[in-house]
Amino acid sequence: MVRTICFYFFFSFLFTSCYRDVNKNVLSTHETRFDEVFTSIIAKTDTNVVEIVSKLGNEILEDKLQNIGNAIGPNESCLQIILVKNAFGFQHSPHGKGRIYIVKNKKVIGYYNGLMYNFNAYLDNGILMIQPEENCPFTKIDFSKEIPSNIFLLEDSCGGGNAYPFCKE
């Protein structure tokens, strides 16, 4: 009986150790691929959405990256706006979040983090228009005078919403 219990614990330990190693490899490969795609998006003007999907068993890690264009920044500088939507967890019910990266001279200067996964954003005459969720109003972000230290996105018609700080790189 003791021998059976020892074998059980040994094989359980061995299996979970191998699973963790496989999980680390998948995560490492995904992060490397993300970095490669992100760098290529900065270098190009292509506005197509690029998806990176990694699966392990019934878990998923998915990134959607999109360059939505350029906005005029302070001192008439050119700011590139890149959206990243990240989903993770079980395939049947993943969690998600969003980020808006601000790039100047091909270098990331910062990002707004923690947006809902299904947020919408586009540029309208150099003004960033963000909608945190469907059926929410759009918020206008003008970068021409400064890059706001935080943005407040309306999430209902009563003026309620959330503030998202600008995180510098």
Buried (B, 14 or more C-beta within 10 A) or exposed (E): EEEEEEEEEEEEEEEEEEEEEEEEEBEEEBBEBBEEBBEEBBEEEEEEEBEBEBEBEEBBBBBBBBBBBBBBBEEEBEBBBBBBBBBBEEEEEBEBBBBBBBBBEEEBBBBBBEBBBEBBBBBEEBBBBBBBBEEBBBBEBEBBEEBBEEBEBBBEEEEEBBEBBBEEE
